[in-house]
Amino acid sequence: MFNAEDLQTFFWGFFLILPIVSLIHQSGHIAFAALFGGNISLTLGRGSTLFKIGPLEVKKIYFLDSFCNYSNLKVDNRFSHACIYAGGSLFNMLSVLMMNVLIMSDILSPHLFFYQFGYFSFYFAFFSLLPVQYSDKHMSDGKAIYTVLRYGKACDPID
């Protein structure tokens, strides 16, 4: 049952862990776009800009949303786009694997923070890979992978 004692866990989960997981996810897309020679940008949040460092822009409501853009790929084919779309979920799952290895190696001690990190990361990866069309212009990573492999049509931006 949710009570007042759970508010601290709620706040660090939604205002710290979720944005970190989202940043890792978008970094996966960005890493693959950079690997294929693209121009990249990453936005964390919505609203007015808090700060911008290189391709990273952090908005005032940093925990709400995230997305990345890429363009001008040097390697521009179905496979490169599919890798970029899958990169976010891949990075989420690799971060969970790394965290588990660090805990099993006694480098990190088990903590609720890491449990929530693993949960949010798995949640992000799982729902990103479901093939869902959100609107005329926005689709999940899974739907984007399907679309680019089946029809050769790239889908930007990545959410």
Rosetta blueprint (number, residue, H / E / L):
1 M L
2 F L
3 N L
4 A H
5 E H
6 D H
7 L H
8 Q H
9 T H
10 F H
11 F H
12 W H
13 G H
14 F H
15 F H
16 L H
17 I H
18 L H
19 P H
20 I H
21 V H
22 S H
23 L H
24 I H
25 H H
26 Q H
27 S H
28 G H
29 H H
30 I H
31 A H
32 F H
33 A H
34 A H
35 L H
36 F L
37 G L
38 G L
39 N E
40 I E
41 S E
42 L E
43 T E
44 L E
45 G E
46 R E
47 G E
48 S E
49 T E
50 L E
51 F E
52 K E
53 I E
54 G L
55 P L
56 L E
57 E E
58 V E
59 K E
60 K E
61 I E
62 Y E
63 F E
64 L E
65 D E
66 S E
67 F E
68 C E
69 N E
70 Y E
71 S E
72 N L
73 L L
74 K L
75 V L
76 D L
77 N L
78 R H
79 F H
80 S H
81 H H
82 A H
83 C H
84 I H
85 Y H
86 A H
87 G H
88 G H
89 S H
90 L H
91 F H
92 N H
93 M H
94 L H
95 S H
96 V H
97 L H
98 M H
99 M H
100 N H
101 V H
102 L H
103 I H
104 M H
105 S L
106 D L
107 I L
108 L L
109 S L
110 P L
111 H L
112 L H
113 F H
114 F H
115 Y H
116 Q H
117 F H
118 G H
119 Y H
120 F H
121 S H
122 F H
123 Y H
124 F H
125 A H
126 F H
127 F H
128 S H
129 L H
130 L L
131 P L
132 V L
133 Q E
134 Y L
135 S L
136 D L
137 K L
138 H L
139 M E
140 S L
141 D H
142 G H
143 K H
144 A H
145 I H
146 Y H
147 T H
148 V H
149 L H
150 R H
151 Y H
152 G L
153 K L
154 A L
155 C L
156 D L
157 P L
158 I E
159 D L
